[in-house]
Amino acid sequence: MKTNRFFPVLIGVSCIALLIGMSGCKSSKPAPMPKGETEVTIPCNGPEFYSKKGIIRASAIGESSDQMMAKKKAQANSREQLAATLNVTIKSVVDNYYSSKTIDNVEQAKTRFEGLTRQVVDQQLSGVTTICEKFVTTKTGTWKCYLAQELNGEEILKSIQNKISGDEKLRLDFEYEKFKNEFNKEMDKNAK
């Protein structure tokens, strides 16, 4: 049996090359901040508070000399963001849904449907969930409330379906699965 005497040398060279390659893979330090600038971490904000599949989220800040007023301002700001996002989403869904429909009086049905969905948006905003809330005091003695809230897409869909089932004209022309697919596509666009 003949052995290859170059095999151990080949293994040794491979190990050395691997060690040299690994030493070049050190993690690099983050770039320093430009002179005169300081990075600020904002509570209840950042990637873990972004909208994700099936959930619309908003972060907001409220400031006041009164703690509860700061919270109310943050809630109002957050709900305003949620409503704006939800209205744009619903408008896109309705436009896409009705652009493929071939029913009589499409425009009339679309207008009635948009009115119903607006009512649902207003109702749903009363059911937002707070996922983060932090209070801080400032140097000037005021309160700041940092807040993140969310709305669940499935709850919105259920509410829309319930509202439509109460309207005989819309119920006859409504295809829930098709609407749900359009809604989920738009919700996915909100996910970051």
N, C-alpha and C positions, 0 to 999 in steps of 0.2 A: 504494500500500500504506500502510495506516494503522497506526501503532505506538501501543501503549498506554504512555503516559508514567508511569503509576502503577505499572507492573510493577517497575522498579528500586527504588522506594520500598518496595514490599511485600516484596521480598527483603531489603532493609536492615533493616526492622522485624523480620522473621522471624529474622534472624541475631542481632540484639540480644536478642530474647526468648529465643533458644536459649542465648546466653552467660549471661544472667541466671539462667536455669533451671539450667544446669550448675554455676554457682557455688554454688547452694544444695544441691548433691548431695555436698558434702564428707563424707568418712567421719568419723563421730563417734568421739570417744575413748571407750574403755571406761570404765564407771563406776568411780570409785575404790573401793577396799576400805574397809569400815567401819573406823573408828578402832580400833586394837588388834588387828586381824586381818591375817594374811598368807596369801596364796594359796600352796599347796604343790603342787608337781608330783611325782606319785608315779611312779617308774620302772615300766615294764612294765604300765601301766594307762592307760586312756583309750579313746577311740573306736576307735583302730586295733587294740585288743585285745579288743573286744566280739565276741560270737558273731555270725556272719553266715550267710547262706544255705548250708546244708549242713555247717556247722562249728560245734561247740560249744566255747567258750573259757572259761577261768577265770583270774583273776589272784589271786595270794596273796603273803603276806609271812611269812617265818620269821626269828626272832631267837634268837641263842645266843652264848655266849662262844666257841664252836667254829664255824668257818666251814662245815664240812660238815654239822654238826648244824642250822645255820640253813637250809641248802639242803634237807635232809631234811624239816624242819618246813614249809617253803614248798611242797615237793612234796606232802606229805600234805594240807595245806590245799587246794591246787589240785585234787588228785584227789578230795577230798571234795566240793568244789563241782561238779566234772564229773560225779561219780556221782549226786549229788542231781538235777542238771539232767537227766541222761540217764534216771534212773529215773522222773521225772515225765513226761518225753516219752514213754517207752516205755509207761507206764501209760495215758496218754491215747490213744496209738495203739491199744493192745490193746482198751481200752474202746470206742473208735469202730469198730474193725475188727469186733469180735464183736457189737456192738449191731445190726449189719446182717446178721449171719449167721443162717441158718435150718437149722442142723445139729442132729442129736440130741446131747444132753448138752453143750450150749453151755458151761455152767458148768465142767464137767470139762475140756473142751478149753481153755477160757480159763485155768484154773488151771495146766494143764500148759504152756501157752504162756508164761505169766508166769514160771514156773520156769525155762524154757529161756532166756528173754530176760534174766533176772537173771544166769544163768551167763555169757551173752555180755557183759553190762555189766562183770562182774568181770574177764573175760578182756581186754576192750578197754582197761580202765584201765591194764593193763600196757603198752599200746602207745601211750600219749599222746606227743605231740610237743611239745617245749619250743620256744616261739617267741621268748621273751625271758628273759634271766637277767642280773641285775645285783646286785653285792655292794657294800655300803657299811659303813663302820665308824662307830659312834656315839661321842659324847663320853665315854661310860662304858667304851668299849673293847670293846663287843660287836659282833658281826657281824649285819647284816641282809641277807637274800636276798630280792630282789623277783623274782617269777617269773610268767610267763604260759604256759599250756599249752593244747593244743587236741586235739579228737577229730574225725575226719572221718566224716560221716554215711554216706557210701557204704561205708566199711569196716565200720561197724556193721551196715548192711543185709546185706552179704555174709556176715558172721558169723552173723547170725540165720538167713538162708536156709540156710547150711551146717548149722547146728544142727538146724533143722527137717527137713531132708532125711534126717537120721539117725533121726527118730522117725516110724515108719510111720503111726500114727494121725493125728498132726498133718499129715503130708505129704498125706494124702488130702483133708483139709478146707482146706488152706492155699491161698490165692490170692495169689501173690507181688505181682503188679501192684497189686492193691487195697491190700495192706498197705503197699507202697512209697509209694503216693499218700498214705495216711494219715500215714505216717512223715514224708514231705517236708512235709506241711502243718504238722505239729507242729514240725519243725525250723525252718520259716520263722517260727513264732511266737517262737522263741528269738532270731532275728536282731533286732538293734537298729537 
